[in-house]
Amino acid sequence: MDKQSAYLTKLYTIWGSIVVVWAIYRAKFMLPEVVDEFLVKPLVFLGPVLYFVLIYEKRSLASIGWQSKKFMRDVYLGIGFAAIFTVLGVVANFLKYGTINLNPVVPITGTTLLIALILSIVTSLTEETLVRGFLFSRLVGAYRNQFKGLVISTLMYLVILTPIILTRLQLTPQSLMILLVSNIIMSAANSMIYYETRSIALPVFIHAFWNMSAVLYL
């Protein structure tokens, strides 16, 4: 086995291990979503990644997009995307229900809209670090092909979504198709943005506000 194949094997093994552990957790435990997203998911998703990057590769956190370069620019752009997603969400809500509800119900019992937003950002930080900062960047480097890295990492991301789709979400075939297509679009866009910026800040904001608009208004 050559060096590239050995590296890719390690990469796919890490991803596969995360998927299996996360699937077992989703199937066996029904803890509050706050516990899932603030504690368990970061531990399962980021623990192996940080070990691999810091110990095995001996690289910095900047190599997975954790850097402050042009952070405020990304914040402003993220707010802009939030406004766009909100408008699109309200329009979709109106087309679906024939009325506009500017006070959507937060789907997490006992929490506020602010906490839901913070939860969405934390979730997006975890997932974008794994998918964009780690998997996408390493796949592009290993294959020396941006498009191949984008396609494979997007498919990996969809597999990661499978446990929650099977255990928590009650989706109609139409809703499932919308969910999959929207996540493919978001994942591809975030991969291209990450490739240009080498920072996960803007992808995190886009991912978080995309999720918020979909959950609150659709």
C-alpha atoms as one frame of an Amber mdcrd trajectory, in Angstrom:
protein
   0.000   0.000   0.000   1.469   3.353  -1.038   1.553   6.438   1.172  -1.516
   8.058  -0.405  -3.616   4.899  -0.066  -2.560   4.457   3.552  -3.494   8.055
   4.332  -6.896   7.738   2.651  -7.540   4.497   4.508  -6.940   6.278   7.823
  -9.204   9.129   6.711 -12.064   6.838   5.727 -11.598   4.783   8.893 -11.975
   7.873  11.071 -15.113   8.922   9.207 -16.563   5.399   9.330 -15.890   5.102
  13.055 -17.622   8.421  13.715 -20.661   7.358  11.672 -20.961   4.015  13.502
 -20.577   5.513  16.989 -22.999   8.332  16.223 -25.558   5.931  14.713 -25.406
   3.674  17.793 -25.791   6.675  20.085 -28.793   7.987  18.149 -30.431   4.550
  18.173 -29.830   3.786  21.868 -30.148   7.154  23.612 -32.816   9.852  23.544
 -31.201  12.632  25.563 -32.213  16.297  25.229 -31.021  17.937  22.030 -28.959
  20.414  24.033 -26.933  17.514  25.479 -26.569  15.936  22.035 -25.282  19.041
  20.298 -23.265  20.727  23.060 -21.612  17.648  24.544 -21.974  14.315  22.747
 -21.642  15.389  19.114 -18.490  17.512  19.685 -16.937  14.599  21.588 -17.790
  11.998  18.916 -17.137  14.184  15.865 -14.175  16.286  16.966 -12.328  13.976
  19.347 -10.913  11.707  16.600 -10.320  14.682  14.288  -8.300  16.659  16.810
  -6.257  13.590  17.723  -5.494  12.880  14.069  -4.613  16.488  13.219  -2.641
  17.418  16.327  -0.989  14.076  17.182  -0.736  12.089  13.945  -0.317  14.867
  11.389   1.286  17.287  13.865  -0.485  20.185  12.166  -2.161  23.252  13.628
  -5.862  23.955  14.092  -5.587  26.422  11.223  -5.295  23.378   8.930  -8.942
  22.541   9.705 -10.134  26.110   9.279  -9.912  27.320  12.860  -8.401  30.726
  12.278  -9.398  34.318  12.981  -8.206  35.780   9.674 -10.951  38.038   8.249
 -13.329  36.778  10.941 -15.386  39.997  11.078 -15.840  39.893   7.314 -17.262
  36.397   7.682 -19.573  37.577  10.469 -20.991  40.355   8.288 -21.404  38.019
   5.321 -23.042  35.462   7.607 -25.567  38.058   8.769 -26.269  38.873   5.134
 -26.937  35.228   4.345 -29.137  35.033   7.444 -31.296  37.853   6.094 -31.585
  36.143   2.699 -32.485  32.767   4.235 -35.056  34.409   6.511 -36.778  36.113
   3.590 -36.782  32.886   1.578 -38.117  30.995   4.599 -40.956  33.474   5.155
 -41.895  33.360   1.457 -41.871  29.547   1.506 -43.968  29.595   4.680 -46.508
  31.898   3.028 -46.683  29.787  -0.139 -47.205  26.649   1.935 -49.715  27.915
   4.525 -51.229  31.015   2.891 -50.184  33.240   5.790 -47.008  34.666   7.284
 -46.025  33.745  10.820 -43.307  36.050  12.099 -43.267  34.304  15.485 -42.380
  30.721  14.606 -42.414  28.070  17.293 -38.960  26.922  18.314 -38.910  23.119
  17.879 -36.919  22.530  21.083 -39.205  22.380  24.069 -38.435  24.793  26.869
 -35.883  26.927  25.061 -35.808  30.379  23.512 -35.071  31.560  19.998 -31.662
  32.835  21.151 -30.726  29.463  22.653 -31.918  27.746  19.482 -29.658  30.035
  17.431 -26.666  29.334  19.703 -27.415  25.608  19.457 -27.522  25.844  15.670
 -24.162  27.654  15.566 -22.533  25.077  17.860 -23.937  22.238  15.760 -22.715
  23.865  12.565 -19.254  24.456  14.044 -18.954  20.760  14.883 -20.204  19.525
  11.522 -18.303  22.048   9.405 -15.054  21.300  11.232 -15.474  17.599  10.469
 -16.838  17.816   6.931 -15.188  20.916   5.489 -12.153  21.589   7.649 -11.077
  17.960   7.955 -12.643  15.608   5.379 -12.924  17.976   2.410  -9.526  19.579
   2.871  -7.754  16.224   3.316  -9.575  14.593   0.407  -8.667  17.468  -1.910
  -5.051  17.205  -0.790  -4.922  13.431  -1.164  -6.683  13.240  -4.530  -5.340
  16.578  -5.787  -8.779  17.233  -7.192 -11.184  19.821  -5.763 -14.303  18.442
  -7.464 -13.625  14.879  -6.305 -13.085  16.082  -2.754 -16.312  18.097  -2.909
 -18.416  15.177  -4.156 -17.005  12.599  -1.743 -17.174  14.862   1.320 -20.767
  15.827   0.451 -21.749  12.150   0.249 -19.992  11.567   3.578 -21.979  14.442
   5.079 -25.258  12.945   3.869 -24.364   9.634   5.501 -23.710  11.479   8.763
 -27.250  12.901   8.555 -28.770   9.430   8.218 -28.993   8.568  11.963 -31.126
  11.618  12.825 -33.311  11.073   9.748 -34.006   7.487  10.803 -34.377   8.055
  14.552 -35.700  11.573  15.182 -37.290  13.028  12.050 -40.684  11.935  10.793
 -40.429  12.960   7.146 -42.691  12.383   4.184 -40.939  11.312   0.955 -41.350
  14.863  -0.381 -39.888  16.421   2.775 -37.009  13.945   2.721 -36.195  14.852
  -0.870 -36.248  18.583  -0.038 -33.989  17.963   2.955 -31.465  15.988   0.916
 -31.372  18.393  -2.030 -31.063  21.480   0.186 -28.230  19.912   2.174 -26.408
  18.895  -1.009 -26.604  22.492  -2.259 -25.481  23.915   1.070 -22.644  21.400
   1.394 -21.341  22.052  -2.119 -21.495  25.829  -1.640 -19.709  25.645   1.710
 -17.000  23.417   0.246 -16.270  25.960  -2.487 -16.257  28.811   0.028 -13.905
  26.900   2.303 -11.592  26.118  -0.605 -11.253  29.839  -1.308 -11.023  31.119
   2.280  -9.434  28.183   4.162 -11.617  29.210   7.106 -14.747  27.509   8.422
 -16.159  30.742   9.875 -18.376  31.683   6.927 -19.452  28.065   6.214 -20.463
  27.781   9.890 -22.640  30.894   9.713 -24.209  29.812   6.417 -24.889  26.311
   7.777 -26.362  27.659  11.024 -28.690  30.204   9.444 -29.679  27.760   6.713
 -30.774  25.326   9.423 -32.584  28.031  11.393 -34.562  29.257   8.408 -35.578
  25.718   7.449 -36.541  24.654  10.968 -38.438  27.785  11.957 -40.333  28.598
   8.821 -40.754  25.517   6.634
